[in-house]
Amino acid sequence: MSDYLQLHLPYITALSESYPNIKSTVNEITKLSAILKLPKPTEHFMSDIHGEYEAFRHIFNNASGVIREKVDDLFGNTLLESDRESLATLIYYPKEKLEEIRQYGDISNEWATVTINRLLDVCELVSSKYTKARVRDAIDEEYADILLELIYADMKDRNKNKYYKALLETIVDVESEDAFIVAITKTIKRLVVDKLHIVGDIFDRGPRPDIIMDMLIEHHNVDIQWGNHDILWMGAGAGSRTCLLNALNISIRYDTLDSVEIGYGISLRPLAVFANEVYADVDVSCFMPKAISDDNYSKKDIYQLARMYKAVAIMLFKLEGQVILRNPQFKMEDRLLLNNIDYENKTINIDGKTYPLKDCDFPTIDPKDPYQLTKEELDVLNQLSRAFSSSEKLQKHIRFLYTNGSIYKVENGNLLFHGAIPMEENGEFTKFDIGGKIVSCKAYLDHVEAKARQGYYALPHTNEKKEGKDFLWFLWAGRNSPLFGRDRMTTFERLLLDDESTYKEAMNPYFKYNRDPEVAERILADFDLHGDHTHIINGHVPVKVKKGETPVHADGKVIVIDGGFCKAYQPKTGIAGYTLIFNSYGLRLIAHEPFKGTQDAIKNNTDILSASMIYETVSERITIGDTDKGKIIKDRLKGLKMLLEAYRSGLIKEKRKTR
């Protein structure tokens, strides 16, 4: 064994700096060995939020119904349902609920004391599978000592019973009950869900993705698998003007400019002025924004938005053409459309077929050089680009997406990615030549992530930066993009052609083959995942429950959790989204009904109606020792046990621990 210790001497010597003697080493071995036996903490999976911040906030706060379950477990036999509803709402929205209660009179000392005790009961329940140190980490620092005492209070201890009661009475007497209630509810939410996974598409047509980003930044433990709409805003923040115009195109089309102007403080006045000057007497009937209410907008306002929409769309088509022309490796020449327009006859040739255009009034397009921006377009684009790059909040959000996000994630037997693994019609992985090396599946996703990071982190004004920014656009709309998962994006056709056959965006064969257990296992194996309890967790494609579709495919190997957070998809899906819970008992899939709104939830204690499906259970409760974290702890224990032997054999001398 001495030779073995000698081999690892540099490592165990470094370890001895943290554990300088036998006592400290034994203490750590004891603590870590015990942690391995604790139940696995809960993971919460959400996907395809699409800017719907109110519904997201509610499910974020209620942990997909888990908090209400805990309240019912504790008080199902002692409290009326209305009281349990009110207590759950207080946990979800503590500040707002307290304010609402005070509107109907002062909060009595008795109510405050009873409520705090009930919240402490919930907190004690959800903290039961954590170490005391982990629970302390979940408590706001200013309340850590008091709250920790009360969570672990033994009210039967006659020596301390009066002490615990005095703590509560003093909190109420000095009128700190509101702040203390908020602190307890925060702790409950941090302990109910140990980790949150967002499987893509925070952004899109919903009203305020910026609010969702603020909430995620405040979360204690979150990771993000980038969706196509996320990468679009990441590209816009990284300086891709093509991504910027696509992001604005969606925001104007669906009238969600509050996130741009209010959320990110980006002025669109230069765009409005340009659009009013250049498109004042131009037909904009094809560019009327969606979801516009005549009650909120005058006719003048609507036409203003339509002119802005057309101005952005034309600049977008030009810049997309430029990106395609300078990147032949994207193999997207068939999406070069402006040079295929017959401007005299107002037609366009697409894939060898001629179609009439609904609108051919394009004052800034030179038919001889259709992808060239005019001086005025370039000026307004420069101003928009500066506004995006100088928006402090946007840049903060983009940095967070890069530091906490990735194309895919492997954790605890699950492979998480938003869209697709590019595949061929015969079910084989699509192969890509990357610098002379043929890659597919995992290796291709690794390449994709490196290029996406290059677009943000490469030095300004370098070829690497320019290539990376172009690739960010490719991830948004490119054929064989694992985030997009379609063969083409038909924005042009949907705007300017009547023939709906041209709108088709063929899905990558992955979305057919992800029903096949053999294919699912082949994908999982490429990411070194094997065994019965391994899964692919996807978003991106809404599950159309109304048509009989289910979120579980490939004999349980594939789980799709896009069920319709986006309100526009809900009539098609029939529900308002799926979420997934993975705890020590297994996997649980939850389907949610549409959310009535935050104000209704606070005032009437209405919750999102959720149907839970026990998807996969285990014969023995999962412990931390069974998780990826458990593997890390076990490796640490090996090192500590070697260090202990080194101390006992005299190979390393003990040191007194200094304070």
Residue pairs with C-beta under 8 A, 6 or more apart in sequence:
1 645
2 649
2 651
4 642
5 12
5 642
5 645
5 646
5 649
5 651
6 651
8 639
8 642
9 646
9 651
11 639
11 642
12 639
12 642
12 643
12 646
12 652
13 652
15 639
15 640
15 643
16 643
16 646
16 652
16 655
19 25
19 28
19 640
19 643
20 654
20 655
20 656
20 657
21 647
21 654
21 655
21 656
21 657
22 644
22 647
22 648
22 654
24 657
25 640
25 643
25 644
25 647
26 644
28 640
29 637
29 640
29 641
29 644
31 131
32 633
32 636
32 637
32 640
33 637
35 131
35 624
35 633
36 623
36 624
36 625
36 630
36 633
36 634
37 623
37 624
37 625
38 129
38 130
38 131
38 623
38 624
39 129
39 583
39 584
39 621
39 622
39 623
39 624
40 412
40 583
40 584
40 621
40 622
40 623
40 624
40 626
40 627
41 129
41 130
41 194
41 195
41 583
41 584
41 624
42 63
42 66
42 192
42 193
42 194
42 195
42 581
42 582
42 583
42 584
43 193
43 194
43 195
43 196
43 197
43 411
43 412
43 581
43 582
43 583
44 63
44 64
44 193
44 195
44 196
44 197
44 579
44 580
44 581
45 197
45 199
45 416
45 537
45 561
45 579
45 580
45 581
45 582
46 56
46 59
46 60
46 196
46 197
46 198
46 199
46 561
46 577
46 579
47 198
47 199
47 200
47 201
47 227
47 418
47 538
47 539
47 540
47 561
47 562
47 578
48 199
48 200
48 201
48 227
48 539
48 540
48 542
48 561
48 562
48 565
48 566
48 577
49 55
49 56
49 198
49 201
49 202
49 206
49 209
49 212
49 565
50 201
50 202
50 203
50 204
50 205
50 206
50 209
50 229
50 565
50 566
51 202
51 203
51 204
51 205
51 206
51 207
51 208
51 209
51 212
51 256
51 259
51 566
52 206
52 207
52 565
52 566
52 567
53 206
53 207
53 208
53 209
53 211
53 212
53 215
54 595
54 597
54 598
55 565
55 576
55 577
55 592
55 594
55 595
55 608
56 212
56 215
56 565
57 211
57 212
57 215
57 598
58 92
58 595
58 598
58 601
58 607
58 608
59 577
59 579
59 592
59 608
60 196
60 215
61 67
61 91
61 92
61 93
61 189
62 68
62 88
62 91
62 92
62 607
62 608
63 189
63 192
63 193
63 581
64 579
64 581
64 590
64 592
64 610
65 590
65 607
65 608
65 610
65 612
66 192
66 193
66 581
67 88
67 91
67 92
67 122
67 188
67 189
67 192
68 84
68 88
68 607
70 122
70 125
70 126
70 192
71 84
71 87
71 88
71 91
71 122
72 84
73 125
74 118
74 121
74 122
74 125
75 83
75 84
75 87
75 118
75 121
76 84
79 87
82 605
85 605
85 607
86 97
86 605
87 115
87 118
87 119
87 122
88 605
88 607
89 97
89 601
89 602
89 605
89 607
90 97
90 98
90 115
90 119
90 181
90 185
91 119
91 122
91 185
91 188
91 189
92 185
92 601
93 598
93 601
93 602
94 181
94 182
94 185
94 186
95 178
95 182
96 598
96 602
97 602
98 107
98 178
98 181
98 182
100 602
100 603
101 107
107 177
109 172
109 173
112 172
112 177
112 181
113 168
113 169
113 172
115 181
116 168
116 171
116 172
116 177
116 180
116 181
116 184
117 168
119 181
119 184
119 185
119 188
120 150
120 151
120 153
120 184
122 188
123 147
123 151
123 184
123 187
123 188
123 191
124 151
124 152
126 188
126 191
126 192
127 135
127 138
127 151
127 187
127 191
129 584
130 138
130 191
132 148
132 152
135 148
135 151
135 187
135 191
136 144
136 148
138 187
138 190
138 191
138 220
139 147
139 148
139 183
139 186
139 187
140 183
140 186
140 187
142 183
143 179
143 180
143 183
146 167
146 171
146 180
147 180
147 183
147 184
147 187
149 164
149 167
150 164
150 167
150 168
153 160
153 164
154 160
155 161
155 164
171 177
171 180
190 220
194 221
195 221
195 222
195 223
196 216
196 219
196 221
196 222
196 223
197 222
197 223
197 224
197 225
197 409
197 411
197 416
197 537
198 216
198 222
198 223
198 224
198 225
199 225
199 227
199 416
199 417
199 418
199 537
199 538
199 539
199 561
200 224
200 225
200 226
200 227
200 228
200 229
200 230
200 417
200 418
200 419
200 483
200 539
200 540
201 227
201 228
201 229
201 230
201 418
201 539
201 540
201 562
202 209
202 212
202 213
202 216
202 224
202 227
202 229
202 230
203 209
203 227
203 229
203 230
203 232
203 233
203 247
204 229
204 250
204 566
205 250
205 253
205 254
205 256
205 566
205 568
206 256
206 565
206 566
206 567
207 256
207 258
207 259
208 256
208 258
208 259
208 263
209 233
209 259
209 263
210 259
210 263
210 264
210 393
210 394
210 397
211 263
213 397
213 400
213 401
216 222
216 224
216 400
216 404
217 396
217 397
217 400
222 404
223 404
223 405
223 406
223 409
224 230
224 401
224 404
224 405
224 406
225 405
225 406
225 407
225 408
225 409
225 416
225 417
225 418
226 234
226 401
226 405
226 406
226 407
226 418
226 452
226 483
227 418
227 419
227 483
227 539
227 540
228 418
228 419
228 475
228 476
228 481
228 483
228 484
228 485
228 540
229 250
230 401
230 405
231 243
231 452
231 472
231 475
231 476
231 483
232 243
232 246
232 247
232 250
232 476
233 243
233 247
233 394
233 397
233 398
233 401
234 243
234 398
234 401
234 402
234 452
234 455
234 456
234 472
235 242
235 243
235 244
235 455
235 469
235 472
235 473
235 475
235 476
236 243
236 244
236 246
236 247
236 388
236 394
237 388
237 389
237 394
237 395
237 397
237 398
237 456
238 398
238 455
238 456
238 468
238 469
238 472
239 385
239 388
239 389
239 460
239 465
239 469
240 455
240 469
240 470
240 472
240 473
241 319
241 381
241 384
241 385
242 316
242 319
242 320
242 322
242 323
242 469
242 470
242 473
243 469
243 472
243 473
243 476
244 384
244 385
244 388
245 312
245 315
245 316
245 319
245 381
246 316
246 473
246 476
246 477
247 260
248 260
248 268
248 271
248 312
248 384
249 309
249 312
249 313
249 316
249 491
250 256
251 257
251 259
251 260
252 289
252 305
252 308
252 309
252 312
253 289
253 290
253 309
254 289
254 290
254 291
255 289
255 290
255 291
255 292
255 305
257 268
260 266
260 268
261 267
261 268
263 393
264 388
264 391
264 393
264 394
265 391
265 392
265 393
266 384
266 387
266 388
266 391
266 394
267 387
268 308
268 384
270 379
270 380
270 383
270 384
271 308
271 311
271 312
271 380
271 384
272 304
272 308
274 311
274 376
274 377
274 379
274 380
275 304
275 307
275 308
275 310
275 311
276 304
276 307
277 376
278 311
278 363
278 364
278 376
279 307
279 310
279 311
279 363
280 307
282 307
282 310
282 361
282 363
283 359
283 361
284 303
284 306
284 307
284 309
284 310
285 306
285 359
286 310
286 358
286 359
286 495
286 496
287 306
287 307
287 309
287 310
287 313
287 495
288 302
288 306
288 309
289 302
289 305
289 306
289 309
292 302
292 305
294 302
297 305
311 377
311 380
313 491
313 495
314 362
314 364
314 365
314 377
315 364
315 373
315 377
315 381
316 491
317 337
317 338
317 492
318 338
318 365
318 370
318 371
318 372
318 373
318 377
319 371
319 373
320 335
320 473
320 477
321 336
321 337
321 338
321 339
321 370
321 371
322 371
323 330
323 470
323 473
323 474
324 330
324 332
324 333
324 335
324 336
325 336
325 371
326 470
327 470
327 474
330 474
330 478
330 479
331 479
332 478
332 479
334 351
334 488
335 488
335 489
337 348
337 350
337 492
338 365
338 370
338 371
339 370
339 371
340 348
340 349
340 350
341 347
341 348
341 357
341 360
341 367
341 370
342 348
342 349
342 354
343 360
343 362
343 365
343 367
346 356
346 357
346 360
347 354
347 355
347 356
347 357
348 354
348 355
348 357
348 496
348 497
349 355
350 493
350 502
355 497
355 499
355 502
356 497
356 498
357 496
357 497
358 496
358 497
358 498
359 495
359 496
364 373
364 374
364 376
364 377
366 372
373 381
388 394
389 395
398 456
402 453
402 456
402 457
406 449
407 417
407 445
407 446
407 448
407 449
407 452
407 482
407 483
408 415
408 416
408 417
408 442
408 445
408 449
408 527
409 415
409 416
409 417
410 416
410 527
410 528
410 529
411 628
412 582
412 627
412 628
413 529
413 531
413 533
413 534
413 535
414 529
414 534
414 535
414 536
414 537
414 582
415 523
415 524
415 527
415 529
415 534
415 535
415 536
415 537
416 537
417 445
417 482
417 536
417 537
417 538
418 483
418 538
418 539
418 540
419 481
419 482
419 483
419 484
419 485
419 538
419 539
419 540
420 482
420 485
420 508
420 510
420 511
420 540
421 429
421 441
421 445
421 482
421 510
421 523
422 429
422 430
422 432
422 440
422 444
422 480
422 482
422 508
422 510
423 429
423 430
423 508
423 509
423 510
423 513
423 519
424 430
424 509
425 509
427 509
427 513
427 516
427 519
429 440
429 441
429 444
429 526
430 440
430 444
430 480
431 438
431 439
431 440
432 438
432 439
432 440
432 444
432 447
432 480
434 444
434 447
439 446
439 447
441 523
441 526
442 526
442 527
444 482
445 482
448 475
448 481
448 482
451 467
451 468
451 471
452 468
452 471
452 472
452 475
453 468
454 464
454 465
454 467
454 468
454 471
455 465
455 467
455 468
455 469
455 470
455 471
455 472
456 468
458 464
458 465
458 468
459 465
474 481
475 481
475 482
475 483
475 484
476 483
476 484
476 489
477 484
477 489
478 484
479 486
479 487
479 488
480 508
483 540
485 507
485 508
485 510
485 511
485 540
485 541
486 505
486 506
486 507
486 508
487 505
487 506
487 508
488 505
488 506
489 505
490 502
490 503
490 504
490 505
493 499
493 502
493 503
494 503
497 503
507 541
511 541
513 519
514 520
514 536
514 538
514 553
514 554
514 558
515 553
515 554
515 558
516 554
517 554
517 555
517 557
519 554
520 536
520 553
520 554
520 555
520 557
520 558
521 557
523 536
524 530
524 534
524 535
524 536
524 557
533 616
533 618
534 557
535 556
535 557
535 558
535 559
535 587
536 554
536 557
536 558
536 559
537 559
537 561
537 580
538 558
538 559
538 560
538 561
538 562
539 560
539 561
539 562
540 560
540 562
541 560
541 562
542 562
542 563
542 564
542 566
542 569
542 572
542 573
543 549
543 550
543 551
543 560
543 562
543 563
543 564
543 573
543 575
543 578
544 572
544 573
544 574
545 563
545 573
545 574
545 575
545 591
546 572
546 573
546 574
551 559
551 560
551 561
551 563
551 578
551 589
552 558
552 559
552 560
552 589
552 615
553 559
553 560
556 615
556 616
559 580
559 587
559 589
559 615
560 578
561 577
561 578
561 579
561 580
561 589
562 577
562 578
563 573
563 575
563 576
563 577
563 578
563 591
563 592
564 570
564 572
564 573
564 574
564 575
564 576
564 577
565 576
565 577
567 594
570 576
570 594
575 591
575 592
575 593
575 594
576 592
576 593
576 594
576 595
576 608
577 591
577 592
578 589
578 590
578 591
578 592
579 589
579 590
579 592
580 587
580 588
580 589
580 590
580 615
581 587
581 588
581 590
582 588
583 622
584 621
584 622
584 623
585 617
585 618
585 621
585 622
586 614
586 615
586 616
586 617
586 618
586 622
587 615
587 616
588 612
588 613
588 614
588 615
589 612
589 613
589 615
590 610
590 611
590 612
590 613
591 610
591 611
591 613
592 608
592 609
592 610
593 608
593 609
593 610
594 608
595 601
595 608
596 606
600 606
601 607
623 630
624 630
624 633
625 633
625 634
643 652
645 651
646 652
647 653
647 654
